[in-house]
Amino acid sequence: MKKVCRLDGLGCATCAAKIENAVSKLEGVSSASVNFMTTKMTIEGDEARMDEIMEKAATIAKKIEPDVVVRKA
């Protein structure tokens, strides 16, 4: 299953790379990418765990970039 969300307030490319790296390591995630220019994060993973994955991804994003607001794309 594939999910896309916006990372409103994402301010630096390095933070985007850190978020992408951390989310891609979550259990159940087959791939994750963050596009800094469009501020979109795309996650592919286990459909049964996608809600849990999205919650953890939002927590990771807030931890790395506190001003980020994760929204549905």
PDB file of N, H, CA, C and O in Angstrom:
ATOM      1  N   MET A   1       0.841  -1.169   0.000  1.00  0.00           N
ATOM      2  CA  MET A   1       0.000   0.000   0.000  1.00  0.00           C
ATOM      3  C   MET A   1       0.888   1.234   0.000  1.00  0.00           C
ATOM      4  O   MET A   1       1.959   1.251   0.607  1.00  0.00           O
ATOM      5  N   LYS A   2       0.424   2.261  -0.690  1.00  0.00           N
ATOM      6  H   LYS A   2      -0.446   2.248  -1.183  1.00  0.00           H
ATOM      7  CA  LYS A   2       1.190   3.501  -0.808  1.00  0.00           C
ATOM      8  C   LYS A   2       0.389   4.656  -0.207  1.00  0.00           C
ATOM      9  O   LYS A   2      -0.801   4.808  -0.484  1.00  0.00           O
ATOM     10  N   LYS A   3       1.049   5.458   0.610  1.00  0.00           N
ATOM     11  H   LYS A   3       2.015   5.334   0.835  1.00  0.00           H
ATOM     12  CA  LYS A   3       0.428   6.644   1.217  1.00  0.00           C
ATOM     13  C   LYS A   3       1.319   7.843   0.955  1.00  0.00           C
ATOM     14  O   LYS A   3       2.546   7.739   0.979  1.00  0.00           O
ATOM     15  N   VAL A   4       0.688   8.983   0.703  1.00  0.00           N
ATOM     16  H   VAL A   4      -0.308   9.068   0.683  1.00  0.00           H
ATOM     17  CA  VAL A   4       1.411  10.234   0.489  1.00  0.00           C
ATOM     18  C   VAL A   4       0.872  11.260   1.476  1.00  0.00           C
ATOM     19  O   VAL A   4      -0.339  11.372   1.667  1.00  0.00           O
ATOM     20  N   CYS A   5       1.774  12.004   2.099  1.00  0.00           N
ATOM     21  H   CYS A   5       2.758  11.912   1.944  1.00  0.00           H
ATOM     22  CA  CYS A   5       1.357  13.075   3.000  1.00  0.00           C
ATOM     23  C   CYS A   5       2.240  14.296   2.781  1.00  0.00           C
ATOM     24  O   CYS A   5       3.345  14.197   2.248  1.00  0.00           O
ATOM     25  N   ARG A   6       1.733  15.439   3.199  1.00  0.00           N
ATOM     26  H   ARG A   6       0.835  15.520   3.632  1.00  0.00           H
ATOM     27  CA  ARG A   6       2.491  16.687   3.103  1.00  0.00           C
ATOM     28  C   ARG A   6       3.188  16.943   4.428  1.00  0.00           C
ATOM     29  O   ARG A   6       2.665  16.627   5.497  1.00  0.00           O
ATOM     30  N   LEU A   7       4.372  17.518   4.339  1.00  0.00           N
ATOM     31  H   LEU A   7       4.797  17.775   3.472  1.00  0.00           H
ATOM     32  CA  LEU A   7       5.125  17.907   5.529  1.00  0.00           C
ATOM     33  C   LEU A   7       5.203  19.434   5.539  1.00  0.00           C
ATOM     34  O   LEU A   7       6.230  20.017   5.191  1.00  0.00           O
ATOM     35  N   ASP A   8       4.104  20.071   5.942  1.00  0.00           N
ATOM     36  H   ASP A   8       3.269  19.597   6.225  1.00  0.00           H
ATOM     37  CA  ASP A   8       4.065  21.533   5.978  1.00  0.00           C
ATOM     38  C   ASP A   8       5.035  22.056   7.030  1.00  0.00           C
ATOM     39  O   ASP A   8       5.059  21.574   8.163  1.00  0.00           O
ATOM     40  N   GLY A   9       5.831  23.042   6.645  1.00  0.00           N
ATOM     41  H   GLY A   9       5.812  23.433   5.726  1.00  0.00           H
ATOM     42  CA  GLY A   9       6.796  23.631   7.563  1.00  0.00           C
ATOM     43  C   GLY A   9       8.172  22.990   7.504  1.00  0.00           C
ATOM     44  O   GLY A   9       9.050  23.336   8.294  1.00  0.00           O
ATOM     45  N   LEU A  10       8.372  22.058   6.576  1.00  0.00           N
ATOM     46  H   LEU A  10       7.659  21.777   5.934  1.00  0.00           H
ATOM     47  CA  LEU A  10       9.678  21.416   6.418  1.00  0.00           C
ATOM     48  C   LEU A  10      10.662  22.454   5.900  1.00  0.00           C
ATOM     49  O   LEU A  10      10.485  23.001   4.811  1.00  0.00           O
ATOM     50  N   GLY A  11      11.705  22.725   6.689  1.00  0.00           N
ATOM     51  H   GLY A  11      11.849  22.281   7.573  1.00  0.00           H
ATOM     52  CA  GLY A  11      12.566  23.856   6.380  1.00  0.00           C
ATOM     53  C   GLY A  11      13.956  23.551   5.865  1.00  0.00           C
ATOM     54  O   GLY A  11      14.655  24.467   5.430  1.00  0.00           O
ATOM     55  N   CYS A  12      14.386  22.291   5.898  1.00  0.00           N
ATOM     56  H   CYS A  12      13.819  21.548   6.252  1.00  0.00           H
ATOM     57  CA  CYS A  12      15.751  22.044   5.425  1.00  0.00           C
ATOM     58  C   CYS A  12      15.858  20.671   4.771  1.00  0.00           C
ATOM     59  O   CYS A  12      15.211  19.711   5.189  1.00  0.00           O
ATOM     60  N   ALA A  13      16.685  20.604   3.742  1.00  0.00           N
ATOM     61  H   ALA A  13      17.211  21.383   3.402  1.00  0.00           H
ATOM     62  CA  ALA A  13      16.862  19.364   2.991  1.00  0.00           C
ATOM     63  C   ALA A  13      17.517  18.279   3.841  1.00  0.00           C
ATOM     64  O   ALA A  13      17.223  17.095   3.673  1.00  0.00           O
ATOM     65  N   THR A  14      18.395  18.674   4.742  1.00  0.00           N
ATOM     66  H   THR A  14      18.635  19.635   4.879  1.00  0.00           H
ATOM     67  CA  THR A  14      19.050  17.701   5.618  1.00  0.00           C
ATOM     68  C   THR A  14      18.023  17.031   6.523  1.00  0.00           C
ATOM     69  O   THR A  14      18.077  15.820   6.736  1.00  0.00           O
ATOM     70  N   CYS A  15      17.090  17.814   7.054  1.00  0.00           N
ATOM     71  H   CYS A  15      17.046  18.798   6.880  1.00  0.00           H
ATOM     72  CA  CYS A  15      16.033  17.255   7.899  1.00  0.00           C
ATOM     73  C   CYS A  15      15.152  16.305   7.086  1.00  0.00           C
ATOM     74  O   CYS A  15      14.747  15.254   7.583  1.00  0.00           O
ATOM     75  N   ALA A  16      14.858  16.673   5.843  1.00  0.00           N
ATOM     76  H   ALA A  16      15.188  17.527   5.440  1.00  0.00           H
ATOM     77  CA  ALA A  16      14.067  15.807   4.968  1.00  0.00           C
ATOM     78  C   ALA A  16      14.764  14.460   4.787  1.00  0.00           C
ATOM     79  O   ALA A  16      14.119  13.412   4.838  1.00  0.00           O
ATOM     80  N   ALA A  17      16.066  14.488   4.578  1.00  0.00           N
ATOM     81  H   ALA A  17      16.589  15.339   4.536  1.00  0.00           H
ATOM     82  CA  ALA A  17      16.837  13.252   4.409  1.00  0.00           C
ATOM     83  C   ALA A  17      16.834  12.419   5.691  1.00  0.00           C
ATOM     84  O   ALA A  17      16.740  11.193   5.632  1.00  0.00           O
ATOM     85  N   LYS A  18      16.937  13.075   6.843  1.00  0.00           N
ATOM     86  H   LYS A  18      17.014  14.071   6.890  1.00  0.00           H
ATOM     87  CA  LYS A  18      16.911  12.358   8.125  1.00  0.00           C
ATOM     88  C   LYS A  18      15.558  11.693   8.342  1.00  0.00           C
ATOM     89  O   LYS A  18      15.488  10.551   8.797  1.00  0.00           O
ATOM     90  N   ILE A  19      14.472  12.415   8.011  1.00  0.00           N
ATOM     91  H   ILE A  19      14.529  13.343   7.641  1.00  0.00           H
ATOM     92  CA  ILE A  19      13.124  11.861   8.154  1.00  0.00           C
ATOM     93  C   ILE A  19      12.973  10.649   7.237  1.00  0.00           C
ATOM     94  O   ILE A  19      12.492   9.598   7.660  1.00  0.00           O
ATOM     95  N   GLU A  20      13.385  10.803   5.992  1.00  0.00           N
ATOM     96  H   GLU A  20      13.776  11.657   5.649  1.00  0.00           H
ATOM     97  CA  GLU A  20      13.295   9.710   5.020  1.00  0.00           C
ATOM     98  C   GLU A  20      14.055   8.483   5.511  1.00  0.00           C
ATOM     99  O   GLU A  20      13.540   7.366   5.444  1.00  0.00           O
ATOM    100  N   ASN A  21      15.254   8.680   5.995  1.00  0.00           N
ATOM    101  H   ASN A  21      15.672   9.587   6.050  1.00  0.00           H
ATOM    102  CA  ASN A  21      16.085   7.575   6.470  1.00  0.00           C
ATOM    103  C   ASN A  21      15.438   6.871   7.662  1.00  0.00           C
ATOM    104  O   ASN A  21      15.394   5.642   7.707  1.00  0.00           O
ATOM    105  N   ALA A  22      14.941   7.639   8.621  1.00  0.00           N
ATOM    106  H   ALA A  22      14.978   8.638   8.585  1.00  0.00           H
ATOM    107  CA  ALA A  22      14.342   7.048   9.822  1.00  0.00           C
ATOM    108  C   ALA A  22      13.046   6.307   9.498  1.00  0.00           C
ATOM    109  O   ALA A  22      12.821   5.206  10.001  1.00  0.00           O
ATOM    110  N   VAL A  23      12.199   6.899   8.666  1.00  0.00           N
ATOM    111  H   VAL A  23      12.382   7.793   8.257  1.00  0.00           H
ATOM    112  CA  VAL A  23      10.925   6.261   8.320  1.00  0.00           C
ATOM    113  C   VAL A  23      11.165   4.983   7.517  1.00  0.00           C
ATOM    114  O   VAL A  23      10.445   4.001   7.697  1.00  0.00           O
ATOM    115  N   SER A  24      12.149   4.982   6.650  1.00  0.00           N
ATOM    116  H   SER A  24      12.734   5.779   6.503  1.00  0.00           H
ATOM    117  CA  SER A  24      12.418   3.793   5.832  1.00  0.00           C
ATOM    118  C   SER A  24      12.871   2.606   6.681  1.00  0.00           C
ATOM    119  O   SER A  24      12.799   1.464   6.229  1.00  0.00           O
ATOM    120  N   LYS A  25      13.330   2.859   7.892  1.00  0.00           N
ATOM    121  H   LYS A  25      13.388   3.787   8.260  1.00  0.00           H
ATOM    122  CA  LYS A  25      13.774   1.790   8.793  1.00  0.00           C
ATOM    123  C   LYS A  25      12.645   1.217   9.652  1.00  0.00           C
ATOM    124  O   LYS A  25      12.849   0.227  10.354  1.00  0.00           O
ATOM    125  N   LEU A  26      11.455   1.829   9.604  1.00  0.00           N
ATOM    126  H   LEU A  26      11.290   2.634   9.034  1.00  0.00           H
ATOM    127  CA  LEU A  26      10.339   1.330  10.402  1.00  0.00           C
ATOM    128  C   LEU A  26       9.923  -0.059   9.925  1.00  0.00           C
ATOM    129  O   LEU A  26       9.969  -0.362   8.733  1.00  0.00           O
ATOM    130  N   GLU A  27       9.518  -0.890  10.872  1.00  0.00           N
ATOM    131  H   GLU A  27       9.481  -0.644  11.841  1.00  0.00           H
ATOM    132  CA  GLU A  27       9.048  -2.225  10.527  1.00  0.00           C
ATOM    133  C   GLU A  27       7.771  -2.112   9.702  1.00  0.00           C
ATOM    134  O   GLU A  27       6.857  -1.368  10.057  1.00  0.00           O
ATOM    135  N   GLY A  28       7.715  -2.847   8.612  1.00  0.00           N
ATOM    136  H   GLY A  28       8.458  -3.452   8.324  1.00  0.00           H
ATOM    137  CA  GLY A  28       6.545  -2.826   7.741  1.00  0.00           C
ATOM    138  C   GLY A  28       6.669  -1.873   6.565  1.00  0.00           C
ATOM    139  O   GLY A  28       5.824  -1.883   5.671  1.00  0.00           O
ATOM    140  N   VAL A  29       7.718  -1.043   6.553  1.00  0.00           N
ATOM    141  H   VAL A  29       8.405  -1.035   7.280  1.00  0.00           H
ATOM    142  CA  VAL A  29       7.922  -0.087   5.463  1.00  0.00           C
ATOM    143  C   VAL A  29       8.831  -0.721   4.414  1.00  0.00           C
ATOM    144  O   VAL A  29       9.931  -1.177   4.727  1.00  0.00           O
ATOM    145  N   SER A  30       8.358  -0.744   3.162  1.00  0.00           N
ATOM    146  H   SER A  30       7.465  -0.373   2.908  1.00  0.00           H
ATOM    147  CA  SER A  30       9.203  -1.271   2.087  1.00  0.00           C
ATOM    148  C   SER A  30       9.997  -0.153   1.427  1.00  0.00           C
ATOM    149  O   SER A  30      11.104  -0.383   0.940  1.00  0.00           O
ATOM    150  N   SER A  31       9.435   1.068   1.406  1.00  0.00           N
ATOM    151  H   SER A  31       8.536   1.255   1.802  1.00  0.00           H
ATOM    152  CA  SER A  31      10.196   2.219   0.911  1.00  0.00           C
ATOM    153  C   SER A  31       9.576   3.505   1.439  1.00  0.00           C
ATOM    154  O   SER A  31       8.377   3.580   1.707  1.00  0.00           O
ATOM    155  N   ALA A  32      10.426   4.510   1.579  1.00  0.00           N
ATOM    156  H   ALA A  32      11.400   4.449   1.361  1.00  0.00           H
ATOM    157  CA  ALA A  32       9.973   5.832   2.010  1.00  0.00           C
ATOM    158  C   ALA A  32      10.815   6.870   1.291  1.00  0.00           C
ATOM    159  O   ALA A  32      12.025   6.702   1.136  1.00  0.00           O
ATOM    160  N   SER A  33      10.171   7.940   0.852  1.00  0.00           N
ATOM    161  H   SER A  33       9.188   8.076   0.978  1.00  0.00           H
ATOM    162  CA  SER A  33      10.918   9.028   0.222  1.00  0.00           C
ATOM    163  C   SER A  33      10.285  10.357   0.615  1.00  0.00           C
ATOM    164  O   SER A  33       9.066  10.476   0.734  1.00  0.00           O
ATOM    165  N   VAL A  34      11.143  11.348   0.811  1.00  0.00           N
ATOM    166  H   VAL A  34      12.134  11.251   0.714  1.00  0.00           H
ATOM    167  CA  VAL A  34      10.695  12.701   1.127  1.00  0.00           C
ATOM    168  C   VAL A  34      11.236  13.617   0.040  1.00  0.00           C
ATOM    169  O   VAL A  34      12.441  13.666  -0.205  1.00  0.00           O
ATOM    170  N   ASN A  35      10.328  14.342  -0.610  1.00  0.00           N
ATOM    171  H   ASN A  35       9.349  14.301  -0.411  1.00  0.00           H
ATOM    172  CA  ASN A  35      10.714  15.317  -1.622  1.00  0.00           C
ATOM    173  C   ASN A  35      10.698  16.687  -0.959  1.00  0.00           C
ATOM    174  O   ASN A  35       9.632  17.220  -0.651  1.00  0.00           O
ATOM    175  N   PHE A  36      11.871  17.252  -0.740  1.00  0.00           N
ATOM    176  H   PHE A  36      12.737  16.819  -0.990  1.00  0.00           H
ATOM    177  CA  PHE A  36      11.974  18.538  -0.048  1.00  0.00           C
ATOM    178  C   PHE A  36      11.298  19.658  -0.833  1.00  0.00           C
ATOM    179  O   PHE A  36      10.668  20.535  -0.242  1.00  0.00           O
ATOM    180  N   MET A  37      11.421  19.638  -2.153  1.00  0.00           N
ATOM    181  H   MET A  37      11.933  18.926  -2.634  1.00  0.00           H
ATOM    182  CA  MET A  37      10.865  20.714  -2.983  1.00  0.00           C
ATOM    183  C   MET A  37       9.337  20.751  -2.932  1.00  0.00           C
ATOM    184  O   MET A  37       8.743  21.829  -2.904  1.00  0.00           O
ATOM    185  N   THR A  38       8.704  19.583  -2.920  1.00  0.00           N
ATOM    186  H   THR A  38       9.187  18.708  -2.943  1.00  0.00           H
ATOM    187  CA  THR A  38       7.237  19.540  -2.879  1.00  0.00           C
ATOM    188  C   THR A  38       6.714  19.326  -1.461  1.00  0.00           C
ATOM    189  O   THR A  38       5.504  19.357  -1.239  1.00  0.00           O
ATOM    190  N   THR A  39       7.599  19.114  -0.516  1.00  0.00           N
ATOM    191  H   THR A  39       8.582  19.088  -0.697  1.00  0.00           H
ATOM    192  CA  THR A  39       7.288  18.802   0.890  1.00  0.00           C
ATOM    193  C   THR A  39       6.326  17.614   1.017  1.00  0.00           C
ATOM    194  O   THR A  39       5.429  17.619   1.860  1.00  0.00           O
ATOM    195  N   LYS A  40       6.523  16.606   0.178  1.00  0.00           N
ATOM    196  H   LYS A  40       7.251  16.601  -0.507  1.00  0.00           H
ATOM    197  CA  LYS A  40       5.684  15.412   0.237  1.00  0.00           C
ATOM    198  C   LYS A  40       6.512  14.200   0.643  1.00  0.00           C
ATOM    199  O   LYS A  40       7.654  14.025   0.216  1.00  0.00           O
ATOM    200  N   MET A  41       5.898  13.373   1.480  1.00  0.00           N
ATOM    201  H   MET A  41       4.971  13.516   1.827  1.00  0.00           H
ATOM    202  CA  MET A  41       6.512  12.119   1.892  1.00  0.00           C
ATOM    203  C   MET A  41       5.656  10.982   1.345  1.00  0.00           C
ATOM    204  O   MET A  41       4.438  10.968   1.529  1.00  0.00           O
ATOM    205  N   THR A  42       6.291  10.038   0.680  1.00  0.00           N
ATOM    206  H   THR A  42       7.280  10.049   0.530  1.00  0.00           H
ATOM    207  CA  THR A  42       5.615   8.869   0.128  1.00  0.00           C
ATOM    208  C   THR A  42       6.138   7.638   0.856  1.00  0.00           C
ATOM    209  O   THR A  42       7.344   7.406   0.943  1.00  0.00           O
ATOM    210  N   ILE A  43       5.198   6.859   1.373  1.00  0.00           N
ATOM    211  H   ILE A  43       4.219   7.048   1.303  1.00  0.00           H
ATOM    212  CA  ILE A  43       5.558   5.651   2.115  1.00  0.00           C
ATOM    213  C   ILE A  43       4.849   4.466   1.476  1.00  0.00           C
ATOM    214  O   ILE A  43       3.645   4.512   1.227  1.00  0.00           O
ATOM    215  N   GLU A  44       5.600   3.411   1.214  1.00  0.00           N
ATOM    216  H   GLU A  44       6.579   3.374   1.416  1.00  0.00           H
ATOM    217  CA  GLU A  44       5.025   2.153   0.748  1.00  0.00           C
ATOM    218  C   GLU A  44       5.305   1.103   1.806  1.00  0.00           C
ATOM    219  O   GLU A  44       6.420   0.992   2.315  1.00  0.00           O
ATOM    220  N   GLY A  45       4.263   0.327   2.132  1.00  0.00           N
ATOM    221  H   GLY A  45       3.357   0.418   1.719  1.00  0.00           H
ATOM    222  CA  GLY A  45       4.459  -0.683   3.151  1.00  0.00           C
ATOM    223  C   GLY A  45       3.263  -1.581   3.338  1.00  0.00           C
ATOM    224  O   GLY A  45       2.333  -1.593   2.532  1.00  0.00           O
ATOM    225  N   ASP A  46       3.306  -2.328   4.413  1.00  0.00           N
ATOM    226  H   ASP A  46       4.061  -2.318   5.068  1.00  0.00           H
ATOM    227  CA  ASP A  46       2.293  -3.308   4.766  1.00  0.00           C
ATOM    228  C   ASP A  46       0.954  -2.616   5.012  1.00  0.00           C
ATOM    229  O   ASP A  46       0.835  -1.766   5.894  1.00  0.00           O
ATOM    230  N   GLU A  47      -0.055  -2.992   4.218  1.00  0.00           N
ATOM    231  H   GLU A  47       0.041  -3.683   3.501  1.00  0.00           H
ATOM    232  CA  GLU A  47      -1.372  -2.360   4.322  1.00  0.00           C
ATOM    233  C   GLU A  47      -1.981  -2.526   5.711  1.00  0.00           C
ATOM    234  O   GLU A  47      -2.615  -1.605   6.223  1.00  0.00           O
ATOM    235  N   ALA A  48      -1.794  -3.683   6.316  1.00  0.00           N
ATOM    236  H   ALA A  48      -1.279  -4.432   5.900  1.00  0.00           H
ATOM    237  CA  ALA A  48      -2.373  -3.961   7.628  1.00  0.00           C
ATOM    238  C   ALA A  48      -1.783  -3.073   8.722  1.00  0.00           C
ATOM    239  O   ALA A  48      -2.417  -2.865   9.756  1.00  0.00           O
ATOM    240  N   ARG A  49      -0.579  -2.549   8.505  1.00  0.00           N
ATOM    241  H   ARG A  49      -0.064  -2.719   7.665  1.00  0.00           H
ATOM    242  CA  ARG A  49       0.098  -1.740   9.525  1.00  0.00           C
ATOM    243  C   ARG A  49       0.202  -0.272   9.136  1.00  0.00           C
ATOM    244  O   ARG A  49       0.865   0.499   9.830  1.00  0.00           O
ATOM    245  N   MET A  50      -0.439   0.135   8.040  1.00  0.00           N
ATOM    246  H   MET A  50      -0.978  -0.491   7.476  1.00  0.00           H
ATOM    247  CA  MET A  50      -0.216   1.475   7.509  1.00  0.00           C
ATOM    248  C   MET A  50      -0.622   2.584   8.482  1.00  0.00           C
ATOM    249  O   MET A  50       0.061   3.605   8.555  1.00  0.00           O
ATOM    250  N   ASP A  51      -1.707   2.413   9.226  1.00  0.00           N
ATOM    251  H   ASP A  51      -2.262   1.584   9.167  1.00  0.00           H
ATOM    252  CA  ASP A  51      -2.097   3.449  10.200  1.00  0.00           C
ATOM    253  C   ASP A  51      -1.007   3.632  11.256  1.00  0.00           C
ATOM    254  O   ASP A  51      -0.647   4.758  11.600  1.00  0.00           O
ATOM    255  N   GLU A  52      -0.490   2.523  11.762  1.00  0.00           N
ATOM    256  H   GLU A  52      -0.782   1.608  11.482  1.00  0.00           H
ATOM    257  CA  GLU A  52       0.594   2.561  12.755  1.00  0.00           C
ATOM    258  C   GLU A  52       1.854   3.191  12.151  1.00  0.00           C
ATOM    259  O   GLU A  52       2.522   3.998  12.797  1.00  0.00           O
ATOM    260  N   ILE A  53       2.166   2.821  10.924  1.00  0.00           N
ATOM    261  H   ILE A  53       1.624   2.165  10.399  1.00  0.00           H
ATOM    262  CA  ILE A  53       3.343   3.367  10.243  1.00  0.00           C
ATOM    263  C   ILE A  53       3.212   4.879  10.082  1.00  0.00           C
ATOM    264  O   ILE A  53       4.168   5.615  10.327  1.00  0.00           O
ATOM    265  N   MET A  54       2.035   5.341   9.672  1.00  0.00           N
ATOM    266  H   MET A  54       1.259   4.742   9.473  1.00  0.00           H
ATOM    267  CA  MET A  54       1.832   6.778   9.462  1.00  0.00           C
ATOM    268  C   MET A  54       1.946   7.550  10.781  1.00  0.00           C
ATOM    269  O   MET A  54       2.498   8.651  10.809  1.00  0.00           O
ATOM    270  N   GLU A  55       1.428   6.978  11.867  1.00  0.00           N
ATOM    271  H   GLU A  55       0.980   6.085  11.844  1.00  0.00           H
ATOM    272  CA  GLU A  55       1.557   7.624  13.179  1.00  0.00           C
ATOM    273  C   GLU A  55       3.024   7.735  13.589  1.00  0.00           C
ATOM    274  O   GLU A  55       3.469   8.786  14.053  1.00  0.00           O
ATOM    275  N   LYS A  56       3.764   6.653  13.417  1.00  0.00           N
ATOM    276  H   LYS A  56       3.403   5.800  13.040  1.00  0.00           H
ATOM    277  CA  LYS A  56       5.184   6.666  13.772  1.00  0.00           C
ATOM    278  C   LYS A  56       5.960   7.626  12.878  1.00  0.00           C
ATOM    279  O   LYS A  56       6.869   8.311  13.347  1.00  0.00           O
ATOM    280  N   ALA A  57       5.611   7.681  11.595  1.00  0.00           N
ATOM    281  H   ALA A  57       4.873   7.125  11.214  1.00  0.00           H
ATOM    282  CA  ALA A  57       6.278   8.598  10.669  1.00  0.00           C
ATOM    283  C   ALA A  57       6.040  10.047  11.085  1.00  0.00           C
ATOM    284  O   ALA A  57       6.957  10.867  11.024  1.00  0.00           O
ATOM    285  N   ALA A  58       4.818  10.368  11.507  1.00  0.00           N
ATOM    286  H   ALA A  58       4.074   9.701  11.557  1.00  0.00           H
ATOM    287  CA  ALA A  58       4.508  11.724  11.963  1.00  0.00           C
ATOM    288  C   ALA A  58       5.303  12.060  13.220  1.00  0.00           C
ATOM    289  O   ALA A  58       5.789  13.182  13.360  1.00  0.00           O
ATOM    290  N   THR A  59       5.441  11.106  14.130  1.00  0.00           N
ATOM    291  H   THR A  59       5.046  10.195  14.016  1.00  0.00           H
ATOM    292  CA  THR A  59       6.220  11.314  15.351  1.00  0.00           C
ATOM    293  C   THR A  59       7.689  11.558  15.021  1.00  0.00           C
ATOM    294  O   THR A  59       8.322  12.442  15.597  1.00  0.00           O
ATOM    295  N   ILE A  60       8.220  10.779  14.101  1.00  0.00           N
ATOM    296  H   ILE A  60       7.706  10.061  13.633  1.00  0.00           H
ATOM    297  CA  ILE A  60       9.614  10.954  13.673  1.00  0.00           C
ATOM    298  C   ILE A  60       9.809  12.338  13.068  1.00  0.00           C
ATOM    299  O   ILE A  60      10.769  13.035  13.396  1.00  0.00           O
ATOM    300  N   ALA A  61       8.899  12.733  12.188  1.00  0.00           N
ATOM    301  H   ALA A  61       8.119  12.167  11.921  1.00  0.00           H
ATOM    302  CA  ALA A  61       9.010  14.042  11.529  1.00  0.00           C
ATOM    303  C   ALA A  61       9.005  15.171  12.556  1.00  0.00           C
ATOM    304  O   ALA A  61       9.792  16.111  12.448  1.00  0.00           O
ATOM    305  N   LYS A  62       8.116  15.083  13.556  1.00  0.00           N
ATOM    306  H   LYS A  62       7.477  14.320  13.644  1.00  0.00           H
ATOM    307  CA  LYS A  62       8.034  16.124  14.596  1.00  0.00           C
ATOM    308  C   LYS A  62       9.289  16.144  15.465  1.00  0.00           C
ATOM    309  O   LYS A  62       9.720  17.208  15.911  1.00  0.00           O
ATOM    310  N   LYS A  63       9.869  14.984  15.705  1.00  0.00           N
ATOM    311  H   LYS A  63       9.520  14.120  15.343  1.00  0.00           H
ATOM    312  CA  LYS A  63      11.072  14.903  16.531  1.00  0.00           C
ATOM    313  C   LYS A  63      12.264  15.545  15.814  1.00  0.00           C
ATOM    314  O   LYS A  63      13.066  16.241  16.435  1.00  0.00           O
ATOM    315  N   ILE A  64      12.371  15.310  14.517  1.00  0.00           N
ATOM    316  H   ILE A  64      11.718  14.744  14.012  1.00  0.00           H
ATOM    317  CA  ILE A  64      13.491  15.841  13.740  1.00  0.00           C
ATOM    318  C   ILE A  64      13.284  17.310  13.398  1.00  0.00           C
ATOM    319  O   ILE A  64      14.223  18.103  13.460  1.00  0.00           O
ATOM    320  N   GLU A  65      12.058  17.672  13.036  1.00  0.00           N
ATOM    321  H   GLU A  65      11.295  17.028  12.986  1.00  0.00           H
ATOM    322  CA  GLU A  65      11.725  19.047  12.623  1.00  0.00           C
ATOM    323  C   GLU A  65      10.464  19.456  13.389  1.00  0.00           C
ATOM    324  O   GLU A  65       9.357  19.242  12.894  1.00  0.00           O
ATOM    325  N   PRO A  66      10.609  20.045  14.600  1.00  0.00           N
ATOM    326  CA  PRO A  66       9.469  20.329  15.476  1.00  0.00           C
ATOM    327  C   PRO A  66       8.361  21.195  14.865  1.00  0.00           C
ATOM    328  O   PRO A  66       7.213  21.116  15.304  1.00  0.00           O
ATOM    329  N   ASP A  67       8.681  22.013  13.868  1.00  0.00           N
ATOM    330  H   ASP A  67       9.613  22.077  13.511  1.00  0.00           H
ATOM    331  CA  ASP A  67       7.665  22.883  13.267  1.00  0.00           C
ATOM    332  C   ASP A  67       6.856  22.202  12.168  1.00  0.00           C
ATOM    333  O   ASP A  67       5.940  22.813  11.619  1.00  0.00           O
ATOM    334  N   VAL A  68       7.169  20.971  11.841  1.00  0.00           N
ATOM    335  H   VAL A  68       7.914  20.475  12.287  1.00  0.00           H
ATOM    336  CA  VAL A  68       6.465  20.267  10.767  1.00  0.00           C
ATOM    337  C   VAL A  68       5.060  19.877  11.204  1.00  0.00           C
ATOM    338  O   VAL A  68       4.840  19.419  12.326  1.00  0.00           O
ATOM    339  N   VAL A  69       4.110  20.071  10.283  1.00  0.00           N
ATOM    340  H   VAL A  69       4.288  20.443   9.372  1.00  0.00           H
ATOM    341  CA  VAL A  69       2.742  19.595  10.463  1.00  0.00           C
ATOM    342  C   VAL A  69       2.496  18.576   9.358  1.00  0.00           C
ATOM    343  O   VAL A  69       2.612  18.894   8.175  1.00  0.00           O
ATOM    344  N   VAL A  70       2.155  17.347   9.749  1.00  0.00           N
ATOM    345  H   VAL A  70       2.061  17.089  10.710  1.00  0.00           H
ATOM    346  CA  VAL A  70       1.918  16.283   8.778  1.00  0.00           C
ATOM    347  C   VAL A  70       0.440  16.299   8.410  1.00  0.00           C
ATOM    348  O   VAL A  70      -0.431  16.197   9.275  1.00  0.00           O
ATOM    349  N   ARG A  71       0.170  16.431   7.104  1.00  0.00           N
ATOM    350  H   ARG A  71       0.877  16.515   6.402  1.00  0.00           H
ATOM    351  CA  ARG A  71      -1.210  16.482   6.603  1.00  0.00           C
ATOM    352  C   ARG A  71      -1.375  15.492   5.457  1.00  0.00           C
ATOM    353  O   ARG A  71      -0.407  15.098   4.806  1.00  0.00           O
ATOM    354  N   LYS A  72      -2.625  15.102   5.228  1.00  0.00           N
ATOM    355  H   LYS A  72      -3.411  15.423   5.756  1.00  0.00           H
ATOM    356  CA  LYS A  72      -2.909  14.255   4.064  1.00  0.00           C
ATOM    357  C   LYS A  72      -2.650  15.053   2.801  1.00  0.00           C
ATOM    358  O   LYS A  72      -2.975  16.238   2.729  1.00  0.00           O
ATOM    359  N   ALA A  73      -2.068  14.405   1.813  1.00  0.00           N
ATOM    360  H   ALA A  73      -1.804  13.443   1.872  1.00  0.00           H
ATOM    361  CA  ALA A  73      -1.756  15.095   0.549  1.00  0.00           C
ATOM    362  C   ALA A  73      -2.984  15.180  -0.332  1.00  0.00           C
ATOM    363  O   ALA A  73      -2.917  15.725  -1.434  1.00  0.00           O
TER     364      ALA A  73
END
